Amino acid sequence: MTVATTALTPNMILYLMNEYHMDMTIGSNIMFIWSAVTNIAPVVGAFMADSLVGQFQMIELGSVVTLVGMFLFWLTSVIPQARPPPCVNICGSADMLQFIFLCFSMGIIAIGVGTIRSSSLAFGFDQLKQEVCQENARAMERYFTCIKIDWKPAYFSTKERIGFGLLLSLLSVSLVATVEGVRRSIAIKESYSDDPQGVIPMSAMWVLPQNFIAGIALA
């Protein structure tokens, strides 16, 4: 579920601009609020999992909620009445019901993903904390921390892995800023700086290094 919503995010702003005829400012604000709810929901989900529901039930509930939210959002793409009509001479904006339905589906997705995220790490840890699984835990620790250099394994402590991950995260953010600077300079050069519908002549491969490094940092 989390992978699906992560893949959905980069194309969401284009969907809002092309199908809902929003300008970049409104679309960016909606995406910002959606990201904020997604990131704050794990706090509430963790409290509910620890105090009320339990982490296994919370993962199950979050999966169902996320699936329902993605289904509702999918309906906006297949039901013509759920979004504004196509542009003919002028582009009409979404009416109140269409906008509410869009925000409701995105909110359900954000809540579901947040509740899953709050318990998924603890769920993985619980598979290894029992004594019968200690040998498996040590084997997995060696597997994930062993890097072969000249066929000699080297092991990193938890603090070293955290530090290395933070360093890679900083590098990824630096690459994002660099690519955005290049994109903006090209947009200004091609006179697209004030045209939200303009297509910048840049390859999608520009974003590959930052996503690759971010993935390693998360691992």
trRosetta pair geometry for C-beta under 8 A, 3 or more apart (Angstrom, degrees):
i j d omega theta_ij theta_ji phi_ij phi_ji
1 4 5.8 -56 -153 32 30 112
1 5 6.6 21 155 -11 65 105
1 62 7.7 170 84 133 160 91
1 63 6.0 -160 -34 -126 148 68
1 66 4.4 63 -166 120 137 154
1 67 7.1 -85 -107 -57 119 71
1 70 7.8 -141 -143 -27 87 139
1 112 6.9 -96 168 134 143 113
1 113 6.5 -160 132 -99 107 76
1 116 6.0 139 74 -18 132 173
2 5 6.0 -57 -148 40 33 105
2 6 6.2 36 153 -22 66 107
2 113 5.8 115 -102 -145 74 98
2 116 6.3 -146 -53 100 104 133
2 117 6.6 108 -98 -74 133 93
2 120 7.8 -58 -24 -30 144 166
3 6 5.6 -55 -147 36 31 114
3 7 6.4 29 155 -16 65 106
4 7 5.9 -57 -151 38 30 108
4 8 6.4 33 150 -26 63 108
4 70 6.7 8 126 -110 138 149
5 8 5.2 -51 -146 31 37 119
5 9 6.8 54 155 -40 64 93
5 38 7.7 176 148 -126 142 140
5 66 7.3 -89 -43 -156 127 117
5 70 7.6 -115 -74 -82 87 112
5 109 6.0 155 -110 173 125 116
5 113 5.3 -62 33 -84 166 143
6 9 6.0 -39 -156 7 32 116
7 10 7.5 -53 -170 23 37 99
8 11 6.7 -87 -167 52 41 95
8 12 6.0 58 147 -59 79 103
9 12 5.5 -42 -148 -3 33 121
9 31 7.6 105 -158 -151 84 110
9 35 7.8 72 -136 -84 128 99
10 13 8.0 -58 176 19 34 96
11 14 5.3 -57 -164 43 61 114
11 15 6.0 66 140 -28 81 102
12 15 5.5 -55 -150 34 35 114
12 16 6.4 33 155 -18 68 104
12 31 6.0 138 100 -102 125 109
12 34 7.8 -104 151 71 161 161
13 16 5.8 -52 -148 36 33 111
13 17 6.3 27 155 -15 65 109
13 24 7.4 37 -178 -137 116 72
13 27 5.0 104 -146 148 77 125
13 28 6.7 28 -122 -78 123 61
13 31 5.8 -29 -75 -49 93 147
14 17 5.8 -59 -144 42 31 107
14 18 5.8 13 165 -6 69 116
15 18 6.4 -63 -132 46 23 97
15 19 5.4 -17 -177 19 64 120
15 20 7.5 48 136 1 66 99
15 77 7.9 -56 -151 -87 124 108
16 19 7.1 -57 -108 53 14 85
16 20 5.0 -37 -157 43 54 122
16 22 4.8 -30 153 38 95 130
16 26 7.8 -148 154 104 127 88
16 27 4.1 149 101 -123 135 109
16 30 6.5 168 -122 62 159 142
16 31 7.7 -130 0 -47 152 99
17 20 7.4 -10 -48 58 9 78
17 21 7.3 39 -174 -122 38 18
17 22 5.6 -89 -94 65 49 75
17 23 7.4 46 -120 -134 92 14
17 24 6.7 10 -93 -80 127 61
17 27 5.5 -40 -57 -53 84 160
17 196 6.4 -141 -144 145 138 118
17 197 7.5 -177 157 -89 125 70
18 21 7.8 -9 168 -71 11 49
19 76 7.8 105 133 146 142 102
19 77 7.5 -53 -135 -108 165 72
19 83 5.3 -27 159 -180 102 150
19 84 7.5 147 155 46 56 85
20 27 7.9 145 72 -91 118 101
20 83 6.0 -100 -84 -152 72 100
20 84 6.0 110 -139 10 44 109
20 93 7.4 35 166 -154 73 64
20 94 5.1 -22 -154 -38 96 120
20 98 7.7 172 -126 140 100 119
20 99 8.0 104 -157 -96 128 74
20 102 6.9 38 -94 -94 145 164
21 84 5.6 -56 13 65 118 153
21 87 6.9 130 -95 -65 125 106
21 91 4.2 179 -135 158 139 119
21 92 6.7 118 50 80 161 32
21 93 5.6 -130 87 -98 112 55
21 94 7.5 166 47 -28 92 73
22 26 4.5 -118 -170 84 111 116
22 27 4.5 135 106 -55 127 92
22 30 7.6 -19 174 3 170 135
22 93 7.3 80 -82 -132 61 98
22 94 8.0 -19 -59 1 94 108
23 26 5.5 87 57 15 75 99
23 27 6.9 -149 94 -2 34 96
23 196 6.0 158 -157 -4 69 167
24 27 5.7 -62 -143 46 31 111
24 28 5.8 32 160 -23 68 109
24 196 4.3 -158 -34 -122 112 128
25 28 5.9 -57 -146 36 24 109
25 29 6.5 24 155 -19 61 107
26 29 5.7 -54 -149 35 32 112
26 30 6.5 32 153 -19 65 104
27 30 5.8 -54 -150 34 32 111
27 31 6.4 30 154 -16 65 106
28 31 5.6 -55 -147 39 33 111
28 32 6.2 38 152 -24 66 104
29 32 5.5 -51 -146 33 32 114
29 33 6.5 30 156 -16 64 103
30 33 5.9 -54 -149 37 31 108
30 34 6.2 32 152 -19 65 108
30 103 7.5 -114 -142 -99 110 90
30 106 7.5 48 171 97 104 172
31 34 5.5 -54 -145 38 32 114
31 35 6.2 33 156 -18 66 105
32 35 5.8 -55 -148 37 29 109
32 36 6.3 30 153 -21 63 107
33 36 5.6 -54 -147 36 32 113
33 37 6.4 30 156 -17 66 104
34 37 6.0 -54 -148 36 29 107
34 38 6.3 31 153 -20 63 108
34 106 5.2 -65 -111 165 121 122
34 107 7.8 -117 -115 -78 78 50
34 110 5.7 -150 -162 -71 69 131
35 38 5.6 -55 -147 37 32 114
35 39 6.3 22 158 -13 66 110
36 39 6.0 -63 -147 41 29 104
36 40 6.1 13 161 -8 67 113
37 40 6.1 -63 -137 44 28 100
37 41 6.0 43 161 -40 65 105
37 107 6.5 -57 143 -130 167 70
37 110 4.1 50 105 149 111 149
37 111 7.1 -46 157 -59 112 65
37 114 7.3 -100 144 -41 67 141
38 41 6.1 -45 -144 16 23 117
38 109 8.0 -23 -90 116 106 81
38 110 4.3 -104 -70 -143 73 89
38 113 5.5 -6 -141 83 99 125
38 114 5.7 -165 -156 -61 43 96
39 42 7.2 -45 -171 15 34 104
39 114 7.5 -111 -37 -104 5 107
40 43 5.8 -42 -173 21 58 116
40 44 7.3 47 141 -8 76 100
40 114 7.2 -17 80 -129 42 145
41 44 5.8 -59 -155 42 45 106
41 45 5.8 45 150 -21 75 111
41 110 6.0 160 -28 147 144 80
41 111 5.4 -172 -130 -123 142 45
41 113 7.1 94 73 78 143 70
41 114 2.2 51 97 137 118 174
41 115 6.4 -69 153 -40 111 62
41 117 7.7 93 90 45 96 114
41 118 7.5 -118 123 -36 71 118
42 45 5.2 -57 -137 44 35 115
42 46 5.9 40 162 -25 70 102
42 114 4.8 -128 -46 -167 58 79
42 115 7.4 -177 -102 -79 51 22
42 117 4.7 -68 -88 92 121 105
42 118 3.8 165 -155 -71 76 89
43 46 6.0 -51 -148 32 25 109
43 47 6.8 24 152 -16 59 105
43 118 7.4 -151 -36 -104 14 125
44 47 5.8 -56 -152 36 34 111
44 48 6.4 29 153 -15 67 107
44 114 7.2 39 52 136 94 131
44 115 7.9 -53 91 -85 87 80
44 118 7.9 -112 70 -64 47 159
45 48 5.8 -57 -146 40 32 108
45 49 6.1 32 156 -21 67 108
45 58 6.1 122 -175 -173 93 128
45 62 6.9 39 -137 -79 138 128
45 114 5.3 172 -19 131 133 83
45 115 3.8 -178 -118 -115 132 57
45 116 7.8 -54 -175 7 161 26
45 117 7.3 103 67 62 151 71
45 118 3.5 167 96 17 112 150
45 119 6.7 -107 146 -22 111 94
46 49 5.7 -53 -142 37 31 111
46 50 6.2 21 161 -12 65 110
46 118 4.0 -137 -56 -170 76 120
46 119 7.1 171 -99 -61 63 70
47 50 6.2 -62 -145 42 26 103
47 51 5.8 -11 170 11 65 121
48 51 6.5 -73 -127 53 21 89
48 52 5.0 -46 -159 46 64 117
48 53 5.3 26 150 6 90 112
48 58 6.4 137 101 -104 100 122
48 115 7.5 -32 61 -128 131 104
49 52 7.7 -26 -54 53 9 73
49 53 5.7 -50 -107 65 43 98
49 54 6.2 -24 -162 128 65 10
49 55 4.5 58 -176 -87 123 61
49 57 7.8 172 -125 66 75 80
49 58 4.0 -50 -94 -24 101 158
49 115 7.8 145 -51 -162 110 81
49 118 6.1 175 -1 117 137 115
49 119 4.9 178 -117 -80 162 118
49 122 7.8 145 131 57 145 147
50 55 7.8 31 -67 -57 54 89
53 57 4.6 -133 165 90 98 120
53 58 5.0 117 97 -63 131 86
53 61 7.0 -55 -173 0 155 145
54 57 4.6 72 70 20 96 107
54 58 6.6 -166 90 -14 44 91
55 58 5.3 -55 -142 37 33 115
55 59 6.4 36 158 -21 66 100
55 119 4.0 166 -154 -150 90 120
55 122 5.4 -108 -129 94 159 124
55 123 5.8 -165 144 -70 124 85
55 126 7.6 163 78 -23 144 146
56 59 6.0 -50 -151 32 30 108
56 60 6.6 28 151 -14 62 106
56 119 7.8 -154 -53 163 24 141
56 123 7.2 120 -87 -113 62 108
57 60 5.6 -55 -149 39 35 113
57 61 6.1 35 153 -19 68 107
58 61 5.6 -52 -141 39 31 110
58 62 6.0 32 157 -19 65 108
58 115 5.5 -138 178 175 92 100
58 116 7.9 175 135 -90 83 36
58 118 6.9 -67 147 80 140 108
58 119 4.7 132 89 -26 122 154
59 62 5.8 -54 -142 39 28 110
59 63 6.3 32 156 -23 63 105
59 115 7.8 -175 -93 133 31 87
59 116 5.9 73 -133 -126 65 69
59 119 5.1 -122 -57 93 89 128
59 120 6.6 114 -109 -80 114 68
59 123 6.0 42 -57 -69 148 150
60 63 5.9 -54 -150 32 28 111
60 64 6.6 24 155 -14 63 106
61 64 5.9 -59 -152 38 32 109
61 65 6.2 28 154 -17 68 109
61 115 6.3 -66 95 139 96 149
62 65 5.7 -55 -142 40 32 110
62 66 6.1 33 159 -19 67 107
62 112 5.0 131 -168 -165 65 62
62 113 7.3 129 -178 -77 111 9
62 114 7.5 -140 -132 73 122 48
62 115 3.4 -163 -89 92 114 103
62 116 3.8 -174 125 -52 141 74
62 119 7.4 173 3 34 143 116
63 66 5.9 -55 -146 37 27 110
63 67 6.3 28 155 -19 62 108
63 112 7.2 122 -82 -173 8 109
63 116 6.3 93 -61 -89 64 120
64 67 5.8 -56 -148 36 30 111
64 68 6.4 29 154 -18 64 105
64 112 7.6 -141 76 -128 43 120
65 68 5.8 -54 -149 36 31 111
65 69 6.3 31 153 -18 65 107
65 108 6.1 -144 175 -177 85 85
65 111 5.9 -77 150 100 140 98
65 112 3.5 -169 100 -91 95 102
65 115 6.7 60 46 36 140 137
66 69 5.6 -56 -147 38 32 112
66 70 6.3 28 156 -16 67 106
66 108 7.7 164 -105 139 29 80
66 109 6.0 64 -139 -138 67 57
66 112 3.1 -177 -60 132 69 138
66 113 5.7 98 -104 -56 121 63
66 116 6.6 -15 -30 -21 141 132
67 70 5.9 -55 -145 38 30 108
67 71 6.3 33 154 -21 63 106
67 112 7.5 -164 5 -165 49 160
68 71 5.7 -55 -150 35 31 113
68 72 6.4 30 153 -18 65 105
68 108 6.0 -87 98 162 95 139
68 112 7.5 164 45 -65 85 146
69 72 5.7 -54 -148 36 32 110
69 73 6.3 28 154 -15 66 106
69 105 5.6 132 -162 -171 68 60
69 106 7.4 97 -174 -111 113 10
69 107 7.6 -140 -127 79 124 43
69 108 3.2 -173 -92 104 104 99
69 109 3.6 -173 133 -59 138 63
69 110 7.7 -160 -164 9 163 49
69 111 7.5 159 -60 47 146 87
69 112 5.5 -153 8 6 132 133
70 73 5.6 -52 -143 40 33 110
70 74 6.2 42 152 -26 64 104
70 109 6.0 94 -60 -100 66 109
71 74 5.5 -50 -148 32 31 116
71 75 6.8 40 150 -27 61 98
72 75 5.6 -46 -158 22 35 117
72 76 7.6 42 146 -23 59 93
72 101 7.4 -144 174 -179 107 85
72 104 7.0 -81 150 106 149 93
72 105 3.7 -156 110 -111 109 105
72 108 6.3 68 37 46 140 145
73 76 5.8 -41 -165 17 44 114
73 77 7.7 32 145 -10 63 100
73 102 7.8 69 -120 -142 75 57
73 105 4.1 156 -66 149 71 131
73 106 6.6 89 -91 -68 120 60
73 109 6.4 5 -27 -42 137 133
74 77 6.0 -62 -165 35 44 107
74 78 6.5 14 151 -1 75 113
75 78 6.0 -72 -139 49 37 95
75 79 5.2 6 175 3 80 119
75 82 5.8 142 131 -65 86 170
75 105 7.6 -158 44 -93 99 149
76 79 6.9 -54 -111 48 20 91
76 82 4.6 -134 -119 128 55 127
76 83 5.5 89 -175 -53 85 107
76 101 6.9 159 -84 120 104 109
76 102 6.0 75 -105 -98 151 81
76 105 6.7 -141 -25 32 121 161
77 83 7.7 38 -89 -20 35 142
79 82 4.1 73 85 -8 106 115
79 83 7.8 131 87 2 70 83
80 83 7.0 -87 -162 50 37 83
80 85 7.4 40 175 -105 103 66
81 98 8.0 -141 151 -88 55 105
82 98 6.1 135 179 -129 41 87
82 101 6.0 -106 -152 106 93 149
82 102 7.9 132 165 -62 92 80
83 94 6.6 -62 -150 -102 53 106
83 98 6.0 127 -106 -160 29 127
83 102 7.8 81 -96 -71 82 118
84 91 7.4 72 129 178 143 75
84 92 5.1 -168 -162 92 122 85
84 93 6.2 -118 -81 172 148 14
84 94 5.0 -109 -45 -79 100 58
84 95 7.7 138 -89 -11 81 70
84 98 6.7 135 -50 129 64 168
85 88 7.9 -8 125 -21 112 100
85 92 6.3 38 46 46 88 121
87 90 6.9 -115 -149 119 85 20
87 91 4.1 -31 -100 -88 110 85
87 92 7.9 176 -98 12 63 62
94 98 4.0 -131 -167 97 102 121
94 99 4.6 134 111 -59 124 83
94 102 6.9 -22 -168 -6 168 138
95 98 5.1 90 52 14 70 105
95 99 7.0 -139 96 -5 32 93
96 99 5.9 -60 -147 39 28 109
96 100 6.2 27 157 -19 65 108
97 100 5.7 -53 -144 37 31 111
97 101 6.3 31 157 -19 65 106
98 101 5.9 -55 -147 36 29 110
98 102 6.4 31 154 -19 63 106
99 102 5.7 -53 -149 35 32 113
99 103 6.3 24 157 -12 66 108
100 103 6.0 -59 -145 42 30 106
100 104 5.9 33 156 -24 66 110
101 104 5.6 -53 -142 35 28 114
101 105 6.5 27 159 -17 63 105
102 105 6.2 -60 -152 35 26 106
102 106 6.5 18 155 -11 64 110
103 106 5.8 -58 -145 42 33 109
103 107 6.0 36 155 -23 67 108
104 107 5.7 -55 -146 36 28 112
104 108 6.5 30 155 -21 63 103
105 108 5.8 -51 -149 32 32 111
105 109 6.7 33 152 -18 63 104
106 109 5.7 -53 -152 35 35 113
106 110 6.4 35 152 -20 66 105
107 110 5.6 -53 -146 36 33 112
107 111 6.3 31 157 -17 66 105
108 111 5.9 -55 -147 37 30 109
108 112 6.3 29 156 -17 64 110
109 112 5.9 -61 -148 39 28 110
109 113 6.2 24 159 -16 66 109
110 113 6.1 -56 -143 39 27 107
110 114 6.2 28 157 -20 62 111
111 114 5.8 -59 -149 37 28 113
111 115 6.5 23 158 -17 64 106
112 115 6.0 -58 -148 35 30 105
112 116 6.6 26 156 -15 64 106
113 116 5.8 -58 -151 38 33 110
113 117 6.1 31 155 -21 67 110
114 117 5.7 -56 -143 36 30 111
114 118 6.5 33 159 -27 64 104
115 118 5.9 -49 -148 26 32 114
115 119 7.2 -1 164 6 60 109
116 119 6.8 -87 -160 48 29 89
116 120 5.7 35 160 -45 73 113
117 120 6.0 -44 -128 14 28 115
119 122 5.5 -65 -156 50 53 109
119 123 5.6 63 146 -35 80 105
120 123 5.4 -52 -148 31 31 118
120 124 6.8 30 155 -17 63 100
121 124 5.9 -53 -155 34 33 108
121 125 6.6 32 149 -17 65 106
122 125 5.5 -54 -147 37 37 113
122 126 6.4 44 154 -27 67 102
123 126 5.9 -50 -151 27 30 113
123 127 7.4 36 150 -25 58 97
124 127 5.9 -49 -164 19 39 114
124 128 7.6 9 151 0 63 107
125 128 6.2 -78 -164 44 41 98
125 129 6.1 43 151 -41 79 110
126 129 5.8 -48 -131 17 37 115
127 133 6.6 -157 149 -171 57 165
128 133 5.0 -138 -135 126 42 125
128 134 7.6 100 179 -96 76 35
128 136 6.4 -133 -120 95 88 99
128 137 3.9 112 -172 -90 115 105
128 140 7.0 -96 -103 42 141 141
129 133 7.3 29 41 66 24 121
129 137 7.8 88 -71 -79 31 146
130 133 5.0 74 66 14 84 105
130 134 7.8 -116 102 -39 46 74
131 134 5.5 -17 -157 -23 45 116
133 136 4.7 -52 -167 45 73 117
133 137 5.8 83 132 -31 84 96
134 137 5.3 -50 -147 32 35 116
134 138 6.5 33 155 -17 66 101
135 138 5.8 -50 -149 35 34 109
135 139 6.4 35 151 -19 64 105
136 139 5.5 -55 -147 37 34 113
136 140 6.2 30 156 -16 67 106
137 140 5.9 -56 -147 39 29 107
137 141 6.2 34 153 -23 64 106
138 141 5.5 -50 -145 34 33 115
138 142 6.5 32 155 -17 64 103
139 142 5.9 -55 -152 36 31 108
139 143 6.3 33 149 -23 64 107
140 143 5.2 -52 -145 34 36 116
140 144 6.2 20 162 -9 70 108
141 144 6.4 -63 -142 42 26 97
141 145 6.0 -6 169 8 64 120
142 145 6.6 -75 -133 51 22 92
142 146 5.4 27 172 -36 65 121
142 153 7.7 14 -169 177 94 151
142 155 7.4 -53 -124 -104 65 114
143 146 6.4 -51 -130 22 15 110
145 155 5.2 49 127 -147 117 72
145 156 5.2 -145 -162 45 102 77
145 161 6.9 -84 -114 -68 98 130
146 153 4.5 -30 -153 -151 106 115
146 154 7.2 132 -149 57 53 42
146 155 6.4 -24 -90 -87 63 72
147 153 7.3 126 59 -150 35 60
147 154 5.4 -32 62 57 86 96
147 156 7.6 35 2 -19 113 111
148 151 5.9 7 -174 -112 111 28
148 152 7.0 133 -152 54 64 30
148 153 5.9 -38 -93 -89 68 61
148 154 7.9 162 -96 12 21 79
149 152 6.1 -40 74 59 69 82
149 154 6.0 8 18 -8 112 123
156 160 4.2 -127 -172 94 97 127
156 161 5.2 120 119 -57 123 83
156 164 7.2 -22 -172 -4 156 142
157 160 4.7 97 53 7 75 104
157 161 7.1 -140 95 -5 39 87
158 161 5.8 -57 -150 36 32 109
158 162 6.4 32 153 -19 66 106
159 162 5.6 -52 -146 36 33 112
159 163 6.3 33 155 -18 65 106
160 163 5.7 -54 -147 38 31 111
160 164 6.2 30 155 -18 65 108
161 164 5.7 -54 -144 39 31 111
161 165 6.2 33 154 -21 64 107
162 165 5.7 -56 -148 37 29 112
162 166 6.4 29 154 -18 64 105
163 166 5.8 -54 -147 36 31 110
163 167 6.4 33 153 -20 64 105
164 167 5.6 -52 -149 34 32 114
164 168 6.5 30 153 -15 65 105
165 168 5.8 -55 -147 39 32 109
165 169 6.3 36 152 -23 65 105
165 217 4.6 111 -159 -164 71 70
165 218 7.3 110 -151 -68 117 16
165 219 8.0 -164 -107 67 110 48
166 169 5.5 -50 -146 34 33 115
166 170 6.5 36 154 -20 64 102
166 217 7.6 122 -57 -156 15 113
167 170 5.8 -53 -153 34 31 111
167 171 6.5 31 149 -17 63 105
168 171 5.4 -52 -148 37 36 114
168 172 6.3 41 151 -23 66 102
168 213 5.4 -158 -175 177 95 92
168 214 7.5 167 139 -94 99 30
168 216 5.7 -108 -175 94 157 101
168 217 3.7 -165 96 -81 115 100
169 172 5.5 -51 -149 33 33 113
169 173 6.5 32 153 -17 65 102
169 214 6.9 67 -115 -120 63 70
169 217 4.5 140 -59 -175 74 157
170 173 5.8 -52 -149 36 33 110
170 174 6.4 36 151 -21 64 105
171 174 5.5 -53 -150 35 33 115
171 175 6.5 34 152 -19 65 103
171 213 5.7 -99 100 170 109 150
172 175 5.7 -53 -151 35 33 111
172 176 6.5 38 149 -22 65 102
172 210 5.0 106 -158 -160 76 75
172 211 8.0 101 -147 -69 117 18
172 213 4.4 -170 -80 97 94 111
172 214 4.3 105 -142 -66 159 82
172 217 6.3 -99 -15 -5 136 144
173 176 5.4 -48 -150 32 36 116
173 177 6.5 36 152 -17 65 102
174 177 5.8 -53 -151 36 33 110
174 178 6.4 34 151 -20 65 106
175 178 5.5 -53 -145 36 34 113
175 179 6.2 32 157 -17 68 105
175 209 5.7 -129 -162 104 153 107
175 210 4.0 -168 100 -85 124 97
175 213 6.8 117 11 36 148 142
176 179 6.0 -56 -146 38 28 107
176 180 6.2 26 155 -17 63 110
176 210 5.2 110 -62 -147 73 154
177 180 5.8 -57 -145 39 29 111
177 181 6.3 34 154 -22 64 105
178 181 5.7 -54 -151 33 30 112
178 182 6.5 28 152 -15 64 104
179 182 5.7 -53 -149 37 34 111
179 183 6.2 36 152 -21 66 106
179 206 5.1 133 -138 157 119 110
179 207 6.5 114 178 -85 168 64
179 210 6.7 -93 -5 -23 139 138
180 183 5.5 -51 -144 37 33 114
180 184 6.2 31 157 -19 65 105
181 184 5.9 -55 -145 37 28 107
181 185 6.4 28 156 -18 63 106
182 185 5.9 -56 -148 36 30 110
182 186 6.4 27 155 -16 65 106
182 202 7.5 119 120 -112 107 138
182 206 7.4 -142 81 -151 136 140
183 186 5.9 -59 -152 38 30 108
183 187 6.3 31 151 -22 66 107
183 200 5.8 46 -156 158 86 168
183 202 6.0 -60 -106 -23 85 163
183 206 7.7 139 -64 126 101 160
184 187 5.4 -52 -146 35 34 115
184 188 6.4 34 155 -18 66 102
184 193 7.3 57 -163 -112 75 96
185 188 5.8 -52 -148 36 31 110
185 189 6.3 31 152 -19 64 108
186 189 5.5 -56 -145 39 33 113
186 190 6.0 15 160 -4 68 112
186 192 8.0 -4 120 42 72 121
186 200 5.5 94 104 -161 121 108
186 201 6.8 -130 174 55 134 77
186 202 6.4 141 63 -55 165 109
187 190 6.2 -65 -140 49 26 97
187 192 4.3 -95 -155 77 77 97
187 193 4.9 115 131 -78 102 62
187 198 7.0 121 -140 98 93 136
187 200 5.5 -53 -76 -98 85 116
188 191 7.6 29 -176 -78 30 30
188 192 7.8 -87 -52 51 21 65
188 193 4.8 35 -90 -56 64 126
190 198 7.3 156 111 176 116 137
190 200 7.1 157 44 -125 146 66
190 201 7.1 143 -73 9 156 102
191 195 7.5 53 130 -4 67 126
192 195 4.8 -82 -149 52 61 110
192 198 3.4 -162 -143 124 113 162
192 199 7.9 -117 -129 45 152 26
192 200 6.3 -165 84 -82 157 77
195 198 3.8 78 100 -29 115 113
202 206 5.5 -20 167 -11 114 145
203 206 5.9 133 77 -23 72 87
204 207 6.3 -48 -176 30 61 103
204 208 7.5 82 132 -41 70 93
205 208 5.1 -27 -159 -3 56 125
207 210 5.9 -61 -161 45 57 108
207 211 5.9 50 147 -18 83 111
208 211 6.1 -67 -146 43 29 105
208 212 6.0 30 160 -23 68 111
209 212 5.6 -58 -144 36 30 112
209 213 6.2 23 162 -13 67 107
210 213 6.0 -55 -145 40 29 106
210 214 6.2 31 155 -19 64 109
211 214 5.6 -53 -142 39 32 113
211 215 6.3 37 156 -23 64 104
212 215 5.8 -54 -153 32 28 113
212 216 6.8 26 151 -15 62 103
213 216 5.7 -52 -150 36 36 110
213 217 6.3 39 151 -22 67 104
214 217 5.5 -52 -147 35 34 114
214 218 6.5 33 155 -18 65 103
215 218 5.9 -53 -148 35 32 109
215 219 6.5 32 152 -20 63 105
216 219 5.6 -55 -150 34 34 113
